[in-house]
Amino acid sequence: MDRQLLEKNARELVSPGRGILAADESNGTMSNRLEAVGVKPSPDARRKYRTNLFSADGYESAISGVILFDETIRQSMDDGTPIPEELSRRGILPGIKVDTGAKELANHQGEKITEGLDGLRERCAEYFSMGARFAKWRAVIRIGDGLPSPACISTNAHALARYSVICQEQGLVPIIEPEVLMDGDHDANRCQEVTSSILDATFSECEKQGVHIPGALLKPNMIIAGKGCNNQISREEVARMTVECLTKHVPHNLPGIVFLSGGQSDEDATAHLNLMNKMNAEHPWQLSYSYGRALQADALGKWAAENAEDPSSASRSAFSHRAKMNSLARSGDWNEELEI
């Protein structure tokens, strides 16, 4: 384990004004999104959409890393340049999703365990040789009647820690993602309670298994009431409760936190991050973003609307705009007037 390299790359991913683009949708998920905007899915259609984003002018000022899917890391830009090489040329670290998806947790109906530990060491070594310098593994935690169970929390925490130490052994910065879903009618206090529990369990396992925390990043949900809850809290309350929760339950020697958007609107995801970074408090870590749909939704629609066969300047502009808005939120300098 090269601790200095891991720490260097982790700090680079949360460097001031920059964050991560999550472009690691599985083939099935990306195909569904293409179909939803009227584009026939195929490996080349997925490649064309993503390379359209990766061709945007100047987005590297706001994007420090891009999480890729296995198919994408093996694909090339239109001029034949391998995608990881193109990203590296722009000063962007290529990343890779290494889990194989969330499956039913045995004997626990309605709960999931993320799989992919089998063969992970070999996959990480291959991805590193292809240019990847960080990785992502997502655990899924659902709130419901009697959920999450202790079994769901403990098994996912163990898997996240095991994944992390294997990645670090192979030179990849692990992004640890225990996502508490927004699905359900729970209130924000219940979200905070469950988020605290999964964070405590995850970092306890990381300590037991020897994860080098200064060479890792956390990708958590924000503290938000479930979509079906009638009592939705304000943006200011989301920011305050999220920072309070993280301050109590995340090691302070972690270099950065890169939030997931988790079903929030584009603007809400930006506003919440902005408010956290405007707080009159010194956070022990960098507060950044690792957004998927919150960076891509508008860009995808414009790409399909113009001409999916040709590069779409409107799509790239939409992506660059959202990246710039979140870059400003890194320093608390975003405001709604900039969205007009």
C-alpha positions in Angstrom: 0.0 0.0 0.0 1.5 3.3 -1.1 0.0 5.6 1.5 1.6 8.8 0.1 0.1 8.1 -3.4 -3.4 7.3 -1.9 -3.3 10.5 0.2 -2.2 12.6 -2.7 -4.9 11.3 -5.0 -7.6 11.6 -2.3 -6.6 15.3 -1.8 -6.6 15.9 -5.5 -10.2 14.6 -5.8 -11.4 17.1 -3.3 -9.2 20.0 -4.4 -10.8 23.5 -4.0 -13.6 24.2 -6.5 -13.7 20.7 -7.9 -15.8 17.6 -7.4 -16.5 14.2 -9.0 -18.8 13.3 -12.0 -20.5 9.9 -11.3 -20.8 8.5 -14.9 -20.8 4.9 -13.6 -24.4 3.9 -14.4 -24.6 0.2 -15.3 -25.4 -0.7 -18.9 -29.0 -1.4 -17.9 -29.5 1.8 -16.1 -27.8 3.9 -18.8 -29.9 2.2 -21.5 -33.1 3.0 -19.6 -32.1 6.6 -19.4 -31.4 6.7 -23.1 -34.7 5.1 -23.9 -36.5 7.6 -21.7 -35.3 10.4 -23.9 -36.0 8.6 -27.1 -32.5 7.2 -28.0 -32.1 3.5 -28.9 -29.6 2.1 -26.4 -26.4 0.3 -27.6 -22.8 0.2 -26.5 -21.9 2.9 -29.0 -24.9 5.1 -28.0 -23.7 5.0 -24.4 -20.2 5.8 -25.5 -21.3 8.7 -27.6 -23.4 10.2 -24.8 -20.6 10.0 -22.3 -17.8 11.1 -24.7 -20.0 14.1 -25.5 -19.7 15.1 -21.8 -16.0 14.4 -21.7 -15.5 16.7 -24.7 -17.0 19.8 -23.0 -14.7 22.9 -22.9 -13.0 23.6 -19.6 -15.1 21.3 -17.4 -11.9 20.1 -15.7 -11.9 23.3 -13.7 -14.9 21.9 -11.8 -14.4 18.2 -12.2 -11.5 16.4 -10.5 -12.5 12.8 -11.2 -14.9 10.8 -13.2 -16.3 7.5 -12.0 -16.6 5.1 -15.0 -18.3 1.8 -15.5 -16.5 -1.3 -16.8 -17.7 -0.9 -20.3 -16.8 2.8 -20.4 -13.2 2.5 -19.1 -12.5 0.2 -22.1 -14.0 2.6 -24.7 -12.4 5.4 -26.6 -13.1 9.0 -27.7 -14.1 9.6 -31.3 -10.5 10.2 -32.2 -9.5 6.8 -30.8 -8.0 8.1 -27.6 -8.8 5.7 -24.7 -11.3 7.5 -22.3 -9.0 7.2 -19.2 -6.2 8.7 -21.2 -8.4 11.6 -22.4 -9.4 12.3 -18.8 -5.9 12.2 -17.5 -4.8 14.5 -20.2 -7.2 17.1 -18.8 -5.9 16.6 -15.3 -8.9 14.5 -14.3 -8.4 11.3 -12.3 -10.2 8.3 -13.9 -12.2 6.2 -11.4 -14.1 2.9 -11.6 -17.2 1.3 -10.0 -16.1 -2.0 -8.7 -19.1 -3.5 -7.0 -21.4 -5.9 -8.9 -24.7 -4.6 -7.6 -27.0 -4.8 -4.6 -28.7 -8.2 -4.2 -31.3 -9.5 -1.8 -29.9 -10.0 1.7 -30.6 -13.6 2.6 -33.3 -14.0 5.3 -34.0 -10.3 5.3 -36.9 -9.4 3.0 -36.7 -5.9 1.4 -33.0 -5.4 2.3 -29.9 -5.5 0.1 -26.3 -6.5 0.4 -23.8 -5.2 -2.2 -21.7 -7.9 -3.8 -18.4 -8.0 -5.7 -15.7 -9.0 -3.3 -14.9 -12.2 -5.2 -12.1 -11.4 -7.7 -11.9 -7.8 -6.5 -8.1 -7.8 -6.0 -7.6 -8.9 -9.6 -10.1 -6.4 -11.0 -8.5 -3.5 -9.1 -5.1 -4.4 -10.4 -6.4 -4.4 -14.0 -8.2 -1.1 -13.6 -5.1 0.5 -12.1 -3.1 -0.7 -15.1 -5.8 1.0 -17.3 -5.3 4.3 -15.6 -7.9 4.2 -12.8 -6.8 5.9 -9.6 -9.9 5.6 -7.4 -12.9 3.3 -7.0 -16.5 3.3 -5.8 -18.6 0.8 -3.9 -22.2 1.6 -3.1 -24.2 0.1 -0.2 -28.0 0.5 -0.1 -29.8 1.1 3.2 -33.5 1.4 3.2 -35.6 2.8 6.0 -38.9 1.1 6.7 -40.9 -0.7 9.3 -38.2 -2.3 11.4 -35.6 -1.5 8.8 -32.7 -1.3 8.5 -32.0 -4.5 10.5 -28.7 -4.9 12.4 -27.8 -7.6 9.8 -28.2 -5.2 6.9 -26.0 -2.6 8.7 -23.3 -5.0 9.8 -22.9 -6.9 6.5 -22.8 -3.8 4.4 -20.3 -2.1 6.7 -18.1 -5.2 6.6 -18.2 -5.3 2.8 -17.4 -1.6 2.5 -14.4 -1.9 4.7 -13.2 -5.1 2.9 -13.5 -3.4 -0.5 -11.7 -0.3 0.8 -8.6 -2.2 2.0 -8.4 -4.3 -1.2 -8.6 -1.1 -3.3 -5.9 0.6 -1.2 -3.6 -2.5 -1.5 -3.8 -2.1 -5.3 -3.3 1.7 -5.4 -6.9 2.9 -5.7 -8.5 5.5 -3.4 -11.7 3.9 -2.2 -14.9 6.0 -2.2 -17.0 4.6 0.6 -20.7 5.0 -0.2 -23.3 3.9 2.4 -26.4 5.4 0.9 -29.5 5.8 3.1 -32.3 6.0 0.5 -34.8 8.8 0.3 -37.6 6.3 -0.5 -40.2 6.1 2.3 -42.2 8.3 4.6 -39.6 8.7 7.4 -38.8 12.1 8.7 -35.4 13.8 8.8 -34.7 12.7 12.4 -35.1 9.1 11.4 -32.8 9.6 8.5 -30.2 11.1 10.8 -30.5 8.2 13.2 -30.0 5.6 10.5 -27.2 7.5 8.8 -25.4 7.8 12.2 -25.7 4.0 12.7 -24.3 3.0 9.3 -21.5 5.5 9.5 -20.5 4.3 13.0 -20.6 0.6 11.8 -18.7 1.3 8.6 -15.8 3.2 10.2 -15.6 0.7 13.0 -15.1 -2.0 10.4 -12.6 0.2 8.6 -10.5 0.5 11.7 -10.6 -3.3 12.4 -9.6 -4.1 8.8 -6.8 -1.5 8.6 -8.2 0.9 6.1 -6.0 4.0 5.8 -8.5 6.7 6.4 -6.4 9.7 5.0 -6.3 7.8 1.7 -10.1 7.3 1.4 -13.2 9.4 0.8 -16.8 9.2 2.0 -19.8 9.5 -0.3 -22.8 9.9 2.0 -26.4 10.9 1.6 -27.5 14.2 3.1 -30.0 14.3 6.0 -33.3 14.6 4.2 -36.8 13.4 5.0 -38.2 10.5 2.9 -40.0 11.5 -0.3 -43.3 10.4 1.2 -42.9 12.4 4.4 -45.3 15.4 4.9 -42.8 17.2 7.0 -40.0 18.2 4.7 -37.3 20.4 6.3 -35.8 23.5 4.8 -32.6 23.7 2.9 -30.9 25.4 5.9 -32.0 22.5 8.2 -30.8 19.9 5.7 -27.3 21.6 5.7 -27.2 22.0 9.5 -28.4 18.4 10.3 -26.1 16.9 7.7 -23.0 18.7 9.0 -23.8 17.9 12.7 -24.3 14.2 11.8 -21.0 13.9 9.9 -19.0 15.9 12.5 -20.1 13.4 15.2 -19.8 10.1 13.1 -17.0 10.6 10.5 -13.2 10.5 11.4 -11.8 13.9 11.2 -8.6 12.7 9.4 -10.7 11.7 6.4 -9.6 14.2 3.6 -13.0 14.8 2.1 -16.7 14.1 1.8 -18.2 13.9 -1.7 -22.0 13.9 -1.4 -24.3 11.9 -3.5 -27.4 13.7 -4.9 -29.7 10.7 -4.2 -32.8 11.8 -6.0 -32.6 15.6 -5.2 -33.3 18.1 -7.9 -30.3 19.6 -9.6 -30.7 22.9 -7.8 -31.4 21.4 -4.4 -28.2 19.4 -4.5 -26.3 22.5 -5.3 -28.0 24.7 -2.7 -27.5 22.2 0.1 -23.8 21.9 -0.6 -23.5 25.7 -0.9 -25.2 26.2 2.5 -22.8 23.7 4.2 -19.8 25.5 2.8 -21.2 28.9 3.9 -21.5 27.9 7.5 -19.5 29.9 10.0 -17.5 26.9 11.0 -14.3 25.1 10.1 -15.1 21.7 8.8 -12.4 19.0 9.4 -12.7 17.8 5.8 -13.4 19.2 2.4 -17.1 19.2 1.5 -17.6 18.4 -2.2 -19.8 16.5 -4.6 -20.0 13.2 -6.5 -23.1 13.8 -8.5 -24.6 11.7 -11.3 -28.1 12.9 -12.4 -27.7 16.2 -10.7 -24.9 17.0 -13.2 -26.2 15.1 -16.2 -30.0 15.3 -16.3 -30.3 18.5 -18.3 -27.4 17.6 -20.5 -28.9 14.2 -21.4 -32.2 15.7 -22.5 -30.5 18.3 -24.7 -28.2 15.7 -26.2 -31.2 13.6 -27.3 -33.2 16.6 -28.4 -30.5 18.0 -30.7 -29.1 15.0 -32.4 -27.8 12.0 -30.6 -25.7 11.1 -33.7 -23.6 14.3 -33.5 -21.8 16.2 -30.8 -24.2 18.4 -28.9 -22.9 21.9 -27.9 -26.1 22.6 -26.0 -25.7 19.4 -24.0 -22.0 20.1 -23.2 -23.0 23.7 -22.2 -25.7 22.3 -19.9 -23.2 20.0 -18.3 -20.5 22.7 -17.9 -23.1 25.0 -16.3 -24.1 22.5 -13.7 -20.5 21.7 -13.0 -19.7 25.4 -12.6 -22.7 25.9 -10.2 -21.4 23.1 -8.0 -17.9 24.4 -8.2 -19.2 27.7 -6.8 -21.0 25.8 -4.0 -17.7 24.4 -2.9 -16.8 27.8 -1.5 -20.4 29.0 -0.6 -20.4 31.4 -3.6 -23.5 30.0 -5.4 -26.8 31.7 -5.5 -30.1 31.2 -7.3 -29.7 34.2 -9.6 -26.8 32.4 -11.3 -29.3 29.7 -12.5 -31.3 32.2 -14.7 
